[in-house]
Amino acid sequence: RSAPVLLKLPSNMSPAIRSLIVNDIDYQKNQFEVQWEDFDPDSNARISLYYDTDDEGSDGILIQNDIEENADGEGDKIILNTTDFPKGFYYFYIIIDDKRNPPVIRYTDSDFMIPWWKAKESIPEPDED
């Protein structure tokens, strides 16, 4: 009779966001798209999407949370309306969390402009003479 063989199961892998991009505004529909590629082969991590005025600190404003990581392809994007945002320049970031490893945060590589004529406050202030 042979001795039992002990198998070491692989540890849980950390989730990852491989890419995060913001696609240009569709001016006729006042929409733009935030798209990403997520990865977590051993669990269904949850994703939260935020916007921020800088690309650090993870102190932005939540857009949507509890997005399933497993919904790949068409599920890895959100269509947003420019009129939901104040005018300005924004970075977007994702936090992906599988509740087993530390959360992973990924910011967009560059900022994205919401122009005043497509923003929440779309009426310009009058000039003071």
N, C-alpha and C positions, 0 to 999 in steps of 0.2 A: 504494500500500500504506500502510495507516495504522500509526501507532506503537502498540506494545503498551500495554495499559492495566494498570497495577498496582493490584490490589485489596488493601486493607488488611483483613486478617481481624480480627474483633473479639477483644479480649483475653479471657482467661478470667474469667468473673464469679465473685465470691466467693459461697460458699454462705450461706444465711441460715436462721434459725429465726424464723418470724413470730409464733408463739405457743407457750406452754408452760404447761399447766395441770394441776392435780391434782384429780381428781374424788373426791367423798366416799367414805368407807368403806362397803362392803356388809358390815354387821356379821354377817350370817348366814354369809357365806363368808370373813370376815376378809380381804377384798380391797379394793384401791383401784386406780385407773387413773391413769397419767401419760400425757397426750396432748399432741401437738405438731403444728405445721405447718412442714414443712421446704421449702426451695427451693434448687435448684441446677440450672439448665437445661442446662448444658453438660458435666456429668460426674456420676458416681454417687458423691457424697461419702459418708463413713462417719460414723456418729453413735455417741457414747458417752453413757450416762446415769449420773449420779452423785447422791448425796444428801450434804448438808452441814449443819452446825449454824448457819451464817450465810450471807449472800448475797453473799459476796465471796471473792476469793483463789483460786478454783478448786482448793481443797485437800480436796475431799470424798472419799467412798468410792465406788468404781466399783460400779454395779449390773449394767450390761451394756454391752458394746462391740461394735463391728463390725456395727451395725445399718445396713442399706442405706437410703440417702436416697430412692432411687427407688421404694420400696414405699409409695406414698402411700395415703391413705384409711385402711383398717383397719390398715395397716402402721405408721401413725404413732401407735401407742400401745402401752403395756406394762401388763399386769395384774400387780400385785405383791401379796404376802401380808404382812399386818401383822406376823405372827409372825416374819418375817425381819429385823425392825428392833427395836432397843431402844426403850423408851418415850421420848418426847421430841418436840420441835418440830424440823422439818427443812425445809430448802429443797431443791429439786431443780434440777439444771442439766444442760444438754446441751452437749457440744462437737461441732461439726460440722466436718469437715476433708476437703477435696478434694485435699490433698497438693500443690496448686498455689498456693494463697493462704494467708494466715495463718488458723489455726483461729478459728472464731467460737464464743463462749460466750454462753449465754442462761440466766439463772436464772428460777425462778418469781417472780412478783411478791410473794407472801406465803408465810409458812411454813405447814406442814401438821403437825397433831398426830397422833402415834401414841399412843393412850391406853394406860395401863398394863395394862388388862384385855385388850387385844388385841395387846400387844407380846411380844417374845421373852422377856422376864423378866416373865411375867404373874402370878407369885406375889408378893403384897405382903410387904414386910418387917414383922415383928411390931412392935407399939408397945413401946417401952421405958418401963416404969413405975418 
